[in-house]
């Protein structure tokens, strides 16, 4: 069905432009996209950003988001320092793990992760 095709195409998306095209198709056909579709496309954008930043893993547990970077990650250290300065409770461990306190509400979690990743690229 159309839903499965959307899932498959979002999993295969290779860049942000491809995701943007995916997001416009349901809107053109059916109007405003359901929340599930919006979250799927947001998660796809996050996956692409994480790949670009060479992130090994992203975990969330007990109000803490842990982002583990590979050694070859193109992090901009000034941007990392700025993120740490403006985010109460955030820290960066020597093992390449950025820890950020976040809400457990799904929409806030996705938004917080997106904000963190967007601000870190080289």
VOMI-768458 format. One record per residue: residue in three letters; x, y, z of N, C-alpha, C, CB in turn; residue number from 1. Coordinates in Angstrom, 1 decimal. Glycine has a CB too. Layout:
# VOMI-768458
ala, X, Y, Z, X, Y, Z, X, Y, Z, X, Y, Z, NUM
...
This chain:
# VOMI-768458
unk, 0.8, -1.2, 0.0, 0.0, 0.0, 0.0, 0.9, 1.3, 0.0, -0.9, 0.0, 1.2, 1
unk, 0.2, 2.4, -0.1, 0.9, 3.7, -0.1, 1.8, 3.9, 1.1, 0.0, 4.8, -0.3, 2
unk, 1.3, 3.5, 2.3, 2.0, 3.7, 3.6, 3.3, 2.9, 3.6, 1.1, 3.2, 4.8, 3
unk, 3.3, 1.7, 3.1, 4.5, 0.9, 3.1, 5.5, 1.4, 2.1, 4.2, -0.6, 2.8, 4
unk, 5.0, 1.9, 1.0, 5.9, 2.5, 0.0, 6.6, 3.8, 0.6, 5.1, 2.9, -1.3, 5
unk, 5.8, 4.6, 1.4, 6.4, 5.7, 2.0, 7.5, 5.3, 3.0, 5.3, 6.6, 2.7, 6
unk, 7.2, 4.3, 3.8, 8.2, 3.8, 4.7, 9.5, 3.3, 4.0, 7.7, 2.6, 5.6, 7
unk, 9.3, 2.6, 3.0, 10.5, 2.1, 2.2, 11.2, 3.2, 1.6, 10.0, 1.1, 1.1, 8
unk, 10.5, 4.2, 1.0, 11.2, 5.3, 0.3, 11.9, 6.2, 1.3, 10.2, 6.1, -0.5, 9
unk, 11.4, 6.3, 2.5, 12.1, 7.1, 3.5, 13.3, 6.4, 4.0, 11.1, 7.5, 4.7, 10
unk, 13.3, 5.1, 4.1, 14.4, 4.3, 4.6, 15.6, 4.4, 3.5, 14.1, 2.9, 4.8, 11
unk, 15.2, 4.6, 2.3, 16.2, 4.7, 1.2, 16.6, 6.1, 0.9, 15.6, 4.0, 0.0, 12
unk, 16.0, 7.1, 1.5, 16.4, 8.5, 1.2, 17.9, 8.7, 1.5, 15.5, 9.4, 2.0, 13
unk, 18.5, 9.3, 0.6, 20.0, 9.5, 0.7, 20.3, 11.0, 1.0, 20.6, 9.1, -0.6, 14
unk, 19.4, 11.9, 0.9, 19.7, 13.3, 1.2, 18.4, 14.0, 1.6, 20.4, 14.0, 0.0, 15
unk, 18.6, 15.2, 2.1, 17.5, 16.0, 2.7, 16.5, 16.4, 1.6, 18.0, 17.3, 3.3, 16
unk, 17.0, 16.6, 0.3, 16.1, 17.0, -0.8, 15.2, 15.8, -1.1, 16.9, 17.3, -2.0, 17
unk, 15.7, 14.6, -1.0, 14.8, 13.4, -1.2, 13.7, 13.3, -0.1, 15.6, 12.1, -1.2, 18
unk, 14.1, 13.6, 1.1, 13.1, 13.6, 2.2, 12.0, 14.7, 2.0, 13.7, 13.8, 3.6, 19
unk, 12.5, 15.9, 1.5, 11.6, 17.0, 1.3, 10.6, 16.7, 0.2, 12.4, 18.3, 0.9, 20
unk, 11.1, 15.9, -0.9, 10.2, 15.5, -1.9, 9.1, 14.5, -1.3, 10.9, 14.8, -3.1, 21
unk, 9.6, 13.6, -0.5, 8.7, 12.7, 0.2, 7.6, 13.4, 1.0, 9.5, 11.7, 1.0, 22
unk, 8.0, 14.4, 1.7, 7.1, 15.1, 2.6, 6.0, 15.9, 1.8, 7.8, 16.1, 3.5, 23
unk, 6.4, 16.3, 0.5, 5.4, 17.1, -0.3, 4.4, 16.2, -1.0, 6.1, 17.9, -1.3, 24
unk, 4.8, 14.9, -1.2, 3.9, 14.0, -2.0, 2.6, 13.8, -1.2, 4.5, 12.7, -2.2, 25
unk, 2.6, 13.3, 0.1, 1.3, 13.1, 0.8, 0.5, 14.3, 0.9, 1.6, 12.5, 2.1, 26
unk, 1.1, 15.5, 1.1, 0.4, 16.8, 1.2, -0.3, 17.1, -0.1, 1.4, 17.9, 1.6, 27
unk, 0.3, 16.8, -1.2, -0.3, 17.1, -2.5, -1.5, 16.2, -2.8, 0.7, 17.0, -3.6, 28
unk, -1.3, 14.9, -2.3, -2.4, 13.9, -2.6, -3.5, 14.0, -1.6, -1.8, 12.5, -2.5, 29
unk, -3.2, 14.1, -0.3, -4.2, 13.9, 0.7, -4.4, 15.1, 1.7, -3.9, 12.7, 1.5, 30
unk, -3.6, 16.2, 1.5, -3.7, 17.3, 2.4, -2.6, 17.2, 3.5, -5.1, 17.5, 3.0, 31
unk, -2.9, 17.7, 4.7, -2.0, 17.6, 5.8, -1.7, 16.2, 6.2, -2.6, 18.4, 7.0, 32
unk, -0.4, 16.0, 6.3, 0.1, 14.6, 6.7, -0.2, 14.3, 8.1, 1.6, 14.5, 6.4, 33
unk, -0.6, 13.0, 8.4, -0.8, 12.6, 9.8, 0.5, 12.7, 10.6, -1.3, 11.1, 9.8, 34
unk, 0.3, 12.8, 11.9, 1.5, 12.9, 12.8, 2.5, 11.8, 12.6, 1.0, 12.9, 14.3, 35
unk, 2.0, 10.6, 12.4, 3.0, 9.5, 12.2, 3.9, 9.7, 11.0, 2.2, 8.1, 12.0, 36
unk, 3.3, 10.2, 9.9, 4.1, 10.5, 8.7, 5.1, 11.6, 9.0, 3.2, 10.9, 7.5, 37
unk, 4.6, 12.7, 9.7, 5.5, 13.8, 10.0, 6.7, 13.3, 10.9, 4.7, 14.9, 10.8, 38
unk, 6.4, 12.4, 11.9, 7.5, 11.9, 12.7, 8.4, 11.0, 11.9, 6.9, 11.2, 13.9, 39
unk, 7.9, 10.2, 11.0, 8.7, 9.3, 10.2, 9.7, 10.2, 9.4, 7.8, 8.5, 9.3, 40
unk, 9.2, 11.2, 8.8, 10.1, 12.1, 7.9, 11.1, 12.8, 8.8, 9.3, 13.0, 7.1, 41
unk, 10.7, 13.2, 10.0, 11.6, 13.9, 10.9, 12.7, 12.9, 11.3, 10.9, 14.5, 12.2, 42
unk, 12.3, 11.7, 11.6, 13.3, 10.7, 12.0, 14.3, 10.4, 10.8, 12.6, 9.4, 12.4, 43
unk, 13.8, 10.4, 9.6, 14.6, 10.2, 8.4, 15.6, 11.3, 8.3, 13.7, 10.1, 7.1, 44
unk, 15.2, 12.6, 8.5, 16.1, 13.7, 8.4, 17.2, 13.6, 9.5, 15.3, 15.0, 8.6, 45
unk, 16.8, 13.1, 10.7, 17.8, 12.9, 11.8, 18.8, 11.8, 11.4, 17.0, 12.5, 13.1, 46
unk, 18.3, 10.7, 10.8, 19.2, 9.7, 10.4, 20.2, 10.2, 9.4, 18.4, 8.5, 9.8, 47
unk, 19.8, 11.0, 8.5, 20.7, 11.5, 7.5, 21.7, 12.4, 8.1, 20.0, 12.3, 6.4, 48
unk, 21.3, 13.3, 9.1, 22.2, 14.2, 9.8, 23.2, 13.4, 10.6, 21.4, 15.2, 10.6, 49
unk, 22.7, 12.3, 11.3, 23.6, 11.5, 12.1, 24.6, 10.8, 11.3, 22.7, 10.4, 12.9, 50
unk, 24.2, 10.3, 10.1, 25.2, 9.7, 9.2, 26.3, 10.7, 8.8, 24.5, 9.1, 7.9, 51
unk, 25.9, 11.9, 8.5, 26.8, 13.0, 8.1, 27.8, 13.3, 9.2, 26.1, 14.2, 7.6, 52
unk, 27.3, 13.3, 10.4, 28.1, 13.6, 11.6, 28.9, 12.4, 12.1, 27.3, 14.2, 12.7, 53
unk, 28.7, 11.3, 11.4, 29.4, 10.0, 11.8, 29.1, 9.7, 13.3, 30.9, 10.2, 11.6, 54
unk, 27.8, 9.6, 13.5, 27.4, 9.2, 14.9, 27.2, 7.7, 14.9, 26.0, 9.9, 15.2, 55
unk, 27.8, 7.1, 15.9, 27.7, 5.6, 16.1, 26.4, 5.2, 16.6, 28.9, 5.1, 17.0, 56
unk, 25.9, 5.9, 17.6, 24.6, 5.5, 18.3, 24.0, 6.7, 18.9, 24.9, 4.4, 19.3, 57
unk, 22.7, 6.6, 19.1, 21.8, 7.6, 19.8, 20.9, 6.8, 20.7, 21.0, 8.5, 18.8, 58
unk, 21.0, 7.1, 22.0, 20.2, 6.3, 23.0, 19.5, 7.4, 23.9, 21.1, 5.4, 23.8, 59
unk, 18.4, 7.0, 24.4, 17.6, 7.8, 25.3, 17.2, 6.9, 26.5, 16.4, 8.4, 24.7, 60
unk, 17.5, 7.4, 27.7, 17.2, 6.6, 28.9, 17.1, 7.6, 30.1, 18.3, 5.5, 29.2, 61
unk, 15.9, 7.4, 30.8, 15.7, 8.2, 32.0, 16.0, 9.7, 31.9, 16.6, 7.7, 33.1, 62
unk, 15.5, 10.3, 30.8, 15.6, 11.7, 30.6, 16.9, 12.2, 30.1, 15.4, 12.4, 31.9, 63
unk, 17.8, 11.3, 29.7, 19.1, 11.7, 29.1, 19.3, 11.1, 27.7, 20.2, 11.2, 30.0, 64
unk, 19.6, 12.0, 26.8, 19.9, 11.6, 25.5, 21.5, 11.5, 25.4, 19.4, 12.6, 24.4, 65
unk, 21.9, 10.3, 24.9, 23.4, 10.1, 24.7, 23.7, 9.8, 23.3, 23.8, 8.8, 25.6, 66
unk, 24.5, 10.7, 22.7, 24.9, 10.6, 21.3, 26.4, 10.3, 21.3, 24.7, 12.0, 20.6, 67
unk, 26.7, 9.1, 20.7, 28.1, 8.6, 20.7, 28.7, 8.9, 19.2, 28.2, 7.1, 21.0, 68
unk, 29.7, 9.6, 19.2, 30.3, 10.0, 17.9, 31.5, 9.0, 17.6, 30.8, 11.4, 17.9, 69
unk, 31.7, 8.7, 16.3, 32.9, 8.0, 15.9, 34.1, 8.9, 16.0, 32.7, 7.4, 14.5, 70
unk, 35.3, 8.3, 16.1, 36.5, 9.2, 16.2, 36.7, 10.1, 15.0, 37.7, 8.3, 16.3, 71
unk, 36.2, 9.7, 13.9, 36.4, 10.5, 12.7, 35.3, 11.5, 12.4, 36.6, 9.7, 11.4, 72
unk, 34.4, 11.8, 13.4, 33.3, 12.6, 13.3, 33.8, 14.1, 13.0, 32.4, 12.6, 14.5, 73
unk, 33.1, 14.8, 12.0, 33.5, 16.1, 11.7, 32.9, 17.2, 12.6, 33.1, 16.4, 10.2, 74
unk, 33.0, 17.0, 13.9, 32.4, 17.9, 14.9, 33.2, 19.2, 14.8, 32.5, 17.3, 16.3, 75
unk, 32.5, 20.3, 14.9, 33.0, 21.6, 15.1, 33.1, 21.9, 16.6, 32.2, 22.8, 14.3, 76
unk, 34.3, 21.9, 17.1, 34.5, 22.0, 18.6, 33.9, 23.3, 19.2, 35.9, 21.9, 18.9, 77
unk, 34.0, 24.4, 18.4, 33.4, 25.7, 18.9, 31.9, 25.5, 19.0, 33.7, 26.8, 17.9, 78
unk, 31.2, 24.8, 18.1, 29.8, 24.6, 18.1, 29.4, 23.7, 19.3, 29.3, 24.0, 16.8, 79
unk, 30.3, 22.7, 19.5, 30.0, 21.8, 20.6, 30.1, 22.5, 22.0, 31.1, 20.6, 20.6, 80
unk, 31.2, 23.4, 22.1, 31.3, 24.2, 23.3, 30.1, 25.1, 23.5, 32.6, 25.0, 23.2, 81
unk, 29.6, 25.7, 22.4, 28.4, 26.6, 22.5, 27.2, 25.8, 23.0, 28.2, 27.3, 21.2, 82
unk, 27.0, 24.6, 22.4, 25.9, 23.8, 22.8, 26.0, 23.4, 24.3, 25.8, 22.5, 22.0, 83
unk, 27.2, 23.1, 24.8, 27.4, 22.7, 26.2, 27.1, 23.9, 27.1, 28.8, 22.2, 26.4, 84
unk, 27.5, 25.1, 26.6, 27.3, 26.3, 27.4, 25.8, 26.7, 27.5, 28.1, 27.5, 26.8, 85
unk, 25.1, 26.5, 26.5, 23.7, 26.9, 26.5, 22.7, 25.8, 27.0, 23.3, 27.4, 25.2, 86
unk, 23.1, 24.6, 27.2, 22.2, 23.5, 27.5, 22.5, 23.1, 28.9, 22.4, 22.3, 26.5, 87
unk, 21.7, 23.4, 29.9, 21.9, 23.1, 31.3, 22.0, 21.5, 31.4, 20.7, 23.6, 32.1, 88
unk, 23.0, 21.1, 32.1, 23.2, 19.7, 32.4, 23.8, 18.9, 31.3, 21.9, 19.1, 32.7, 89
unk, 24.2, 19.5, 30.1, 24.8, 18.8, 29.0, 26.3, 18.6, 29.3, 24.6, 19.6, 27.7, 90
unk, 26.8, 17.5, 28.9, 28.3, 17.2, 29.1, 28.8, 16.4, 27.9, 28.5, 16.5, 30.4, 91
unk, 30.1, 16.4, 27.7, 30.7, 15.7, 26.7, 31.8, 14.8, 27.3, 31.4, 16.6, 25.6, 92
unk, 31.7, 13.5, 27.2, 32.6, 12.6, 27.9, 33.8, 12.3, 26.9, 31.9, 11.3, 28.3, 93
unk, 34.9, 11.9, 27.5, 36.1, 11.6, 26.8, 35.9, 10.5, 25.7, 37.3, 11.2, 27.7, 94
unk, 35.0, 9.6, 26.0, 34.7, 8.5, 25.0, 33.9, 9.0, 23.8, 33.9, 7.4, 25.7, 95
unk, 33.7, 10.3, 23.6, 33.0, 10.8, 22.5, 31.5, 10.7, 22.6, 33.5, 10.1, 21.2, 96
unk, 31.0, 10.8, 23.8, 29.6, 10.7, 24.1, 29.1, 12.1, 24.6, 29.2, 9.6, 25.1, 97
unk, 28.1, 12.6, 23.8, 27.5, 13.9, 24.3, 26.2, 13.5, 25.0, 27.2, 14.8, 23.0, 98
unk, 26.0, 14.0, 26.2, 24.9, 13.7, 27.0, 24.1, 15.0, 27.2, 25.2, 13.0, 28.4, 99
unk, 22.8, 14.9, 26.9, 21.9, 16.1, 27.0, 20.6, 15.7, 27.7, 21.6, 16.7, 25.6, 100
unk, 20.2, 16.4, 28.8, 18.9, 16.1, 29.4, 17.8, 16.6, 28.5, 18.9, 16.8, 30.8, 101
unk, 16.8, 15.7, 28.3, 15.7, 16.0, 27.4, 14.4, 15.5, 28.0, 15.9, 15.5, 26.0, 102
unk, 13.3, 16.0, 27.6, 12.0, 15.6, 28.0, 11.7, 14.2, 27.4, 10.9, 16.6, 27.5, 103
unk, 10.8, 13.4, 28.0, 10.5, 12.1, 27.4, 9.3, 12.2, 26.5, 10.3, 11.1, 28.5, 104
unk, 8.8, 13.4, 26.2, 7.7, 13.5, 25.3, 8.2, 13.3, 23.8, 6.9, 14.9, 25.4, 105
unk, 7.7, 12.5, 23.0, 8.2, 12.2, 21.7, 8.5, 13.4, 20.8, 7.3, 11.3, 20.9, 106
unk, 7.6, 14.3, 20.8, 7.8, 15.5, 19.9, 8.9, 16.4, 20.5, 6.5, 16.3, 19.8, 107
unk, 9.1, 16.5, 21.8, 10.1, 17.3, 22.3, 11.5, 16.6, 22.2, 9.9, 17.6, 23.8, 108
unk, 11.4, 15.3, 22.3, 12.7, 14.5, 22.1, 13.2, 14.6, 20.7, 12.4, 13.0, 22.5, 109
unk, 12.3, 14.5, 19.7, 12.8, 14.6, 18.3, 13.3, 16.0, 18.1, 11.6, 14.3, 17.4, 110
unk, 12.5, 17.0, 18.6, 12.9, 18.4, 18.4, 14.3, 18.7, 19.0, 11.9, 19.4, 18.9, 111
unk, 14.5, 18.2, 20.2, 15.7, 18.4, 21.0, 16.9, 17.8, 20.3, 15.6, 17.9, 22.4, 112
unk, 16.7, 16.6, 19.8, 17.8, 15.9, 19.1, 18.1, 16.6, 17.8, 17.3, 14.4, 18.8, 113
unk, 17.0, 17.0, 17.0, 17.3, 17.7, 15.8, 18.0, 19.0, 16.0, 15.9, 18.1, 15.1, 114
unk, 17.7, 19.8, 17.1, 18.4, 21.0, 17.4, 19.8, 20.7, 17.7, 17.7, 21.7, 18.6, 115
unk, 20.1, 19.7, 18.5, 21.5, 19.4, 18.9, 22.3, 19.0, 17.6, 21.5, 18.2, 19.9, 116
unk, 21.7, 18.1, 16.8, 22.5, 17.7, 15.6, 22.7, 18.8, 14.6, 21.8, 16.6, 14.9, 117
unk, 21.7, 19.7, 14.4, 21.9, 20.8, 13.5, 22.9, 21.7, 13.9, 20.5, 21.5, 13.3, 118
unk, 23.1, 21.9, 15.2, 24.1, 22.9, 15.7, 25.5, 22.3, 15.7, 23.7, 23.3, 17.0, 119
unk, 25.7, 21.1, 15.4, 27.1, 20.5, 15.7, 27.9, 20.3, 14.4, 26.9, 19.2, 16.3, 120
unk, 27.4, 20.3, 13.3, 28.1, 20.0, 12.1, 29.3, 20.9, 11.8, 27.2, 20.0, 10.9, 121
unk, 30.3, 20.4, 11.1, 31.5, 21.1, 10.7, 31.2, 22.0, 9.6, 32.7, 20.2, 10.4, 122
